[in-house]
């Protein structure tokens, strides 16, 4: 009885005023909670849908770099109020470039020079080379135009290049107006003075790849009439073969072995949409989507002539491990590397060619028009890799699955993706860096035991100088940030060394990595702050990559306004030897320098070429 009374005092019956007030309060609280929940859910959904809509608007298809507000590619030549002059030069960049050109007396780079004196010192067998130094600084020596856009070719994009002494071969995809036109082709230009001048500025010296293909004879069977029937070509990637087993040709003039060049690219087959819903009769009415069949062509005379292209992958592959039914695209060249066996600690022999590519399902075109092949292409997007152990005679998948985020956006996984990978070998590990639609650079390590690519992870950056970064990591690991990414292509290469696998120094086995990218978050139709970062490579525990530190500014002035885009860098590095500070060539104390060359696209304006020295 007493317990019942005490409980009534604590919890009065509902018929009392206190009970009714409690019910009203709880009901109001419940209603408010439900209302807040649905409001948050609705606003979050609206925000998510807005984000996806905006992202889709700027990522319709192709390489997603030339998309204007109406869904079509725009260049500087199509803007009514554009003040662009095709003879214009960026004063800051070109004043320094001209000074550099004048200061070296018109001589090509790459000589062995005594520091401070500028004298050329030949390397002898008695010379001792200091290879116990990691790269910590860089200086840009020259910046020139490799190709300038004009009214006849307004679109020039995705450059790639290779060097051999003073020879430079540069390839890019070009079209009369914009990306994806049926007239889009692979073009090549050359320089014989180390990149100071290119033959693209002489009349009719921008050559189509198709016109340089020689079959069984010394003359090409190319004709412009037949070339009209060829579909759009995409993403050239040049690779200079350094393998001694490859068949090289001797240059009688320079008495040097000319290395074999490999060129990889895609050619569209069936994936296009019509710009006008009711008509697709004319050639220019078609706009092709990125990728297609993947080809390889080789050159034994450093780009003067090319072999008949060999099909590597079909647009419609039956094998899902080779991308299945989806256009194939390539943006970075292969590397030659041995694959390490983690159990035996031994490498494969011979070395393999590792070629990164990605599959890209065609998106909806302008005004919601679907591609003609949309129903056939069912494979998911994602970066993949091929490898060849017989010098390109046959190719096989490296890993059975594409590299993807495990937590990709559930509503639109096709835009939360990785693509345009670049592979490097570092410290006996294979690592691939990716362009990402997320605002960070991502990478994946190849797992030799599982024969699969690992889970992608964001790449760290640090402002601490390289020589102090090991101590910094132990004390302030949490302060490191991540490399930024505005959804743009990057490129990564490793520093060559005297050892085939890594540099054996007092720092241990280290192969440094260079990475070129746009170092800023995503902004609509803006890509600037193009830089080169450097890392000491894959961590000693084979888990992750050492943080990157900025090494060189490539282009920081352009890209601050909408429509300004400096992007799609490609790098190549070669080793030179410089005598330590001395007034003569006597003595045998030398050290290595590296010459870095970079090509990149300046949207609507052309292709740039940069030389730099690494020390």
N, C-alpha and C positions, 0 to 999 in steps of 0.2 A: 504494500500500500504506500509506504513512504517512498519507495523507489519510483512508483508511477507518478506521484506528485512532483518529485524532483525532476523527472523527465519532462513533465508538462511545463515546468518552469523554464527548463533549458530550451525545449522545442514546443512553443505554444501551438495549440490546434489551429488549423487553417481558418476556423470561424472567427478567431480573434483578430483584432486590428493589426497586431504585430505579424501574425501569420500571413495575412493578405499583403501587407507591405513587403514581406520577404519574397512572396511569390512574384509580385510585380517587379521587384528589383532583379530577381534571377531571370525572369522573362525578358526584361529590358537588356540585361547583360548578354543573354544568349542571342537575342536579336541583333544587338550591336556587333557581337563577335562574328555571327554569320554574315552580316552585311559587309564588315571589314574584310572577311575572307574572300567573298565573291568580288569585291572591288579590287583587292590586290591581285586576285587571279585574272580578272578581266584586264586590268591595266598591264599586268605582266604579259598576258597574251597579246594585247595590242602592241606593246613595246617589242615583243619578239617578232610579231608579224611585220611591224614597221622595219625592224632591223633586217629581216629576211628579204623584204621587198626592196629596200635600198641596196642590199648586197646583190640581189639578183639583177637590179638595174645596172650595176657596175660590173657584173660578172656574167654577162649573157653567154659568152662562149669564146672560142678561139683562145688566144693567149691573153684575152681580156685586158689589153692595153690600149686599144685604139677605139674604144666604144664611146660614142658621144651621147648626148641627152636623148637623141631620137633613135638610138640603137645602132646607128651606123658609124663607121670609122670616120674620124675627122682629122685633117692635117692642117698645118698652118696655111696652106694654099687655098683652103676652102672657106676661110673665115673672111667675111667682107671687110671687117675693120682691122684686120691684122696688118701690122707694119713690117712684117718679115721681109727681109731682102736676102735673096739667095747668095749674095756676095758679102753679106754682113759677117763680121768676125767679132767674137766676144773679146773686148779690149783687154781685160785683165788676163785672160788665159793666153791670148795670142801675143801680147807684148812680151810676156815671159818666154813663150815658145820661140818667138823670133830672136830674142836675145840668146837663147840657148843655141839656136841654129847658127847664129853668127859667131858665138864664142867657140864652137868646136871646129870652126874653119871648114865646115861642109863635109867633114869626114864622118863615116859611119861609126856607130858605137861598137863596143865589144872588145876593144883592144886591151892588152895587159899594160897598165900604166903605173908609173911610180907616183904615189900620192904627193901632191904639192908641186911636182915637177912636170907632170903630164907627158913624160917620156915613155915610149913603148919599149917594154922589156920582154924578150922572148922567154918562154918557159923551158927549162932544161931538166934533164933527168936528175941532176944534183940538187934541184931546188926542193926545199922543205916547205910543205904547205901546212899552215895552221888551220886545222879543221875542227878545232876544239872551241868554236865560238858559235853562239846562237844569235840569230837575227834579232836585232832590237830597234833598228831605225831604218827609215827610208826617205828618199828625196826624189821628187818628180823632176825629170830633166827635159822632157819635151812633150808637147801636146799638139796634135795636128788633126786635120780632117782626112779621113780615108775616103769618104764619099759625102758629097753634098746633095741634098734633095733638090729636085728641079720640077718644072711643070710636067716633064715627061715621066718622072718617077718621084712621086710625092711621098711614097711610103718606103722606108728602109728600116729594117728591124732585125733583132736577134743576131748580132754579129758574132763571128768566131774567127780565130786566126791561128797561124803557125809561123814560126820564124826559123831561119837557118842562115846564120851569119848575117849578112846585110839583106837577105831576101825575106820578104814578108808576103804571105798569102792571106787574104781576108775574104770571108764569105758572109753573105747575109741573105735574108729573104726580102724581096722587093716587089712592089706593085705600082701601077700607075696612080691609083688614088688611095686605097685603104686596104687593110688586112682582109684576107679571104677572097679577094677578087679572083676570077678564073685566070687572069694574067699574072698571078703571083708566081714568081720563079726564084730559084737559087742563083745569085749573082756572085761573081768573084772579081776582085781587084788585086793588083800586085804592087809591091815597092821593091826597088833594088838598091835603095840607099838607107836601109834601116828604118823605114817608116817616115822619113822626112817628107817625101812626096810619093803620091800614089798615081798610077796610070789612069785612075778614074777621071782625072781632070783633063786628060787628053780625049779628043773626040772618038767616040765608039770604042772605048777601051774598057767599059764595064761589060764583062762577058757573062752570058748565061751558061750555067753548067751544062745544059743540053747541047750547046754549041761547041763545047770542048771535049765531048765524048768521042773517042776514036775506037772504031771496031775493026780489028784485023788489018788496018792499014795506017797510013800517015795522015789521012784526010777525014774530016767529019762529014757525015751524011745529013747534018742538020739543015733544016729549012724553016723559015718563019711560018710558012703556010701549014706545015705539019705541027709546028709547036703550038698553034692555036688550039689544037685538039687535046693538048695535055692539061690535066687538072692542076689545081693549085699545089704548090710545093711549100714545105714547112721546115723550119728549125734546123738549119745546117749545124753540124758539129764537126770540127776539124781535129784530127789527131795525128801528131807526128810520131812515127814509129822509130823508136830508138833501139829496138832489139837487133842485135848483130846477126841473128839468124835470118832476118828478113832480106829479101832481094833488093839491093840498092843499086843505083846507077852512078857511075863516076863522072863528075863534072870536069871535063878536060881543061877548062879555063882555070878553075881554082884548085884542081887536083884534090877534090874532096868527094867523099861519098855523099850523095844526095839521099836523105832519108825518105822512106816511103810515106806518103800521105794517105790517110783514110778520111773519107767524108761520109757522114751519116745524115740522112734527111728522110722526111716523110712526103708522100704524094697522095692527095685525096683521091678517092675512088667514087663513092656514091653519096657522101654526106654533104649536102648543100641545101639551101632554101632559096626560094625565089623572092626577090625584093618586092615584087608586086604579086598579089594573091592570084590574079587571073592570067598572068603572063610570065613565062620564063624562057622565051624564045631566044633572045639575044644572049651573047656570052657574058656581058656585063650585068645582066639581070640576075645571074647566079652569084650567091655568096657562099663559099665553102666554109665548113666548120673545121677546126684544127685537127690535123693528123690524117692518117690513112694507112697505106702500106709503108713499111719501113725498109729503106734501101741502104746499100753501101757501095761506094765507088772509090777507086784507088788511083793515085798518080805517082809515077816514077820520075817525073821531071819537075817536081815541086810546083804543081798546079797549072802547068801549061796545057797539058792534056789529061784526060781522065778515062778510066775504063768504063765499059758498059755497066750500068748499075745492076747490082745483084740483090734480089729480093731476100730480106732476112725474116720479116714477119708480115703476115697478111692482115688486112683490116678485119677479116672474118676468120679468126683462128678457131679450130675445133678444140684445141687444148686450152683449158681454162687457165693453166699455169703460165701460158703465153699471152694472157690478156683476153682470150675469148673473142666474142663479137664486139669489138670496140675499136675506134681509130687509135693508132699508135703514134706517139709524138716523142721526139728527142730534142733536148736542148743543151745538153752537156756532152762532151766527148768521153770515150772510154778511158780507162787507165790500164796499164799492164802491171799485174801484181801476182805474186804467189799467194796461194791460199794456205794458211797455217793450220796444221792439225793440232788442236789443243791437247790431245792425249799424248802424242808422241813428240810434241814440240818440234816438228819438222815441217818443212814447206813443200808445196806441190811442185812438181817439175814436169814440164816446163811451166813458165809463168802463164797466167790466163789473161785474156782480154775481158774486162768487165764493163759492160755498156749499160748505163741507166736510161730508162725510158718510162713513159707513163701512158695509161689508157685514159681517154676522155670521152665520155658519152656525150653526143651532140645535144646542146641545149636548144631551147626555143629561141627563134630568131626575132627580128624586129616585128613589132605589131602582133606578137603572139604566133607568128608563122612557124610551124614545126619543120625540122629538117626532113628531107626526102627519105632518110634512112633511119629515122628515129625509132620506128617499130622493130627494126632488125637488131639494133645495138642494145643489148641487154646487160653487158658486162659492167661492173661497177668501176668507178674511177679509182685510180691509185697508182703510185710509182712502183715500178718493177725493175728487174735487172736481168740481163742476159750475160752469159759467160761463154768464152770459146777457148779451148786449149789446143786448137790446131790452126792458129793464126787466121781465124775468121772463116774457115771452110764450113764449119757447122757451129750452131749456136744453141744453147740450152738455158733453161731458167735457173737463176741463182736464187733459190727460195721458191716455195710453191704459192705463197700468198703475197698480195700487194701490201704495202706498209700503210696502215691507217690508224687514226686515233681510236682508242678503245671507248672513249666517251664522246664520240661524235654527236653532233646536234641531232636529236631524235626526229625533228620535223623536217630538216633539210640536210641530210648527211652528204648530199652531193656538193654542197658549198662549204662544208666543214671538212676540208681535205688537205692532203699534201700532194705536191706535184713538182716537176722540174728538178729532180734530184741531181746532185753532183757527188761523185764518189772519190774518195782519197784512201790511200793506204798509209797508216801511221802506227808506228810502234807495234808492228806485227798484228795489226787489226785493220779490218775494212770498215770504214764509217761513211755514211751517206748523209748529206745535208739537204734540206728541202725548203722550197718555197711553201709557205703556209697561208691559209686564209685567216688564221689566228695571228695576233700581232707580235709573234715571236718566231725566231729561227728555230727549226726543229732538226733533230738528227736521229739516226738509228745505227746501231752497231750490228754487224753480221755475226751471228752465233754459229761458229763452226761445228759445234757438237750437234745442234739441232738442225743445221743446214737451213736456217731461216733468219730473216731480219728481225731484230729485237723491237721492243716497244719504243715508239718515238718519244723523245724527251726534249724539252726546251734547252737551248744552248746558253751557257752563262757568259757574261761579260764582266770585265773589271776595269777600273781606272788605275789600278796599281801597276807600276812598271813591271815588266816581265821578270827582271832579275830578283824582285822582291815578292813575287806573287805566291811562292810556296809558303813562306812564313805568314803571309797575309791570310792564306786559306786556312791555316791551322788556327789563327787567332780570330778572324772575322769572316768566316765562311758565309754567315747570314747576310752580310752587307753586299755581296755580289748581286748584280742585276742580270737581266737576260738580254740577248741580242734582239733588237727591235726588227720588225718586219712589216712593210706596208703592202703585203700581198704582191710581191714582185720577185722575179727570178734572181737567184744568187749564183755565185760560182765559187768553188773551193778547189785548191790544189795543194800538194805537199811540196816541201822544199827538197830538191834533189840533193843527194849526198854521195860520197865515195862508196859507201856501203849500199848494197842493193836493197836492204831491208830497213835500216835506220841508221842514225848517226851515233856512233859509239864515242862518247865524250865523257868528261868528268861529270856531266849531268845525267849519265846513264844512256839507255837506248831512247833517243828522242828524234822524232821526225816532226818538225814544225808544220803547221797548217796555215795557209793563207785563205781568207774568206772575203770576197767582195760582195757588198750588198748595199741597199738603201737603208740607212740607219735612222729610221723614224717610224712612228705608228702610221696606220692607214689614214689617208686623206684622199678624197674623191679627185681622181685625175691629177694627182700631184705625186711626183717621185723625185726626190732630191737627196742631198747629203749622201752622195755615193762615196763610200770609203772602203779601204782594205783593212781588215783586222787580222791579227796573228795570234796563234795559240801554240803551246808546246806539245800539242797533240793529244792522243788518247792517253788517259791516265794510266800510271804504272799498274794499277789493279785491274786494268781493262774494263773499268766501269765508268762510262762517261768520258767527256772531253774536257781538258783543262780550259779555264776561262780565256776568252779572247780579249785582246787589248788593241786599241786603235793604232794602226801603224802608218797609214797614209790617207790623206784626203784626195780623192780623184776629182770630184766635182761637188762643190758646196754652195756655189752661187746661184745656179739654176735649180728650178724645182720648188721655188717658194710660192709660185702663183698657180692657180688652176690651169691646167693645160700644159704646164711645163713638166716634162718628164725626162730625166736622164736615168737610164736603166739598162737592164740586161747586160751586165758586165761579163766579159770572158778574159781569163788571165792565162799567161804562159810565162814560165820562169826558166832562165838558163844560167849556167854557172860561168863566171869569169874569174880571173885571178889577178890580184893586185899586190904589188910589192909594198911592204910596210915602209913607212916614211924614211926615205933615204935620197941622197942626191944623185945616185947613179944606179946602174943595174948590177953592181957588184954585191955579193952577198947572196945568201940563199934563204932569207926569211920572208916568206910570202903568206898571204891569207886570201881566203875566198870572198868574193863578192857575188851578188846575184843580180842579173838584169831582169826586171819585171816588165812585161808588156801587157797592156790592157786595152781592149776595145769595148765600146759601149754605144748604145743608141741614144741619140738626142732627138726626141720626138718631133717629127715634122721638119727636122733640119738636116739630119744625116747621121753618119757614123764617125765617131771620134777614135783616135788612136793615141795612146799614152805610153811613154817609156819612163821607167824609174829605176833607181839603184837601191838595192837592199844591202845593209851592212849589219 
